[in-house]
Amino acid sequence: MNKFNELTEKEIMMLEQAGYFIKQNIDYNEDEYRRCANTVVEYIMSHSKNEIPKIENEFSVILRKII
């Protein structure tokens, strides 16, 4: 099962903004989902401490879907 198929178009765009690009028609394994999650965490942490809670909240739905 490709967990990325559960994402909305907006969530996919958010991942791309964070620097992770999903390839269509590929079977992803757990390591690749963790790599995506790490990319998102790095993106969140690259923001100022005042912005982190807001951005973390926006990405939390995506992280719950893939990990």
N, C-alpha and C positions, 0 to 999 in steps of 0.2 A: 504494500500500500504506500502510495506517495503522499506523505503528509502535506506537501506543498499544494496539493490539489484542494485542500480544505481552505486555503487562503483566498480572501477576496482580492479583487483587482487593486484596491487601495493598499492592502497589506503587502502585496507583491511590490508595489511602487515604493512603499516604505523600506522594504528590504533592499531594493536597488539603491535607494538614497543612502542607506547604511553601508553599501558597498558589496552586497551579496546578490549575485545574479542567478536566477533559477533557470536551468535548462529544461525545456519541455521534453516529455517522452523519455525520461531517464528514471531508472529505479535507484533511489537514494538509499544509503544505509545509515545506520545510527551515527557513525563517525561524521558523515556529511551534515547531518542535522545538528550535531554538536558544533561543527565548524561554523555553521550558519549562526547558531546561538552565540558563539564566541565573537563573531563579527559584529553582531548586534550589541553585545555588551561593550565591546571596544568603542563602538560608535556612541553609545550612551555615555560612557565615561569620558569621552573626548570633549564633552560640553562642560560649561561652568557648573559649579555646585548648585546654583540657583535653578538651572534648567534641567538638571538630572532627574528630579522626581517627576516632572511633567513628561519628559521623553520616555522615561522608564514605564510610566503608566500607559503611554500610547503603544509601546512595543510589548507590553506584558501579555496581551491577547495572542500575539504571534508566537511568543516564546511558549506559552501554554499549549499551543497547537502542535508545535514541532518537537518539544522535548517532554 
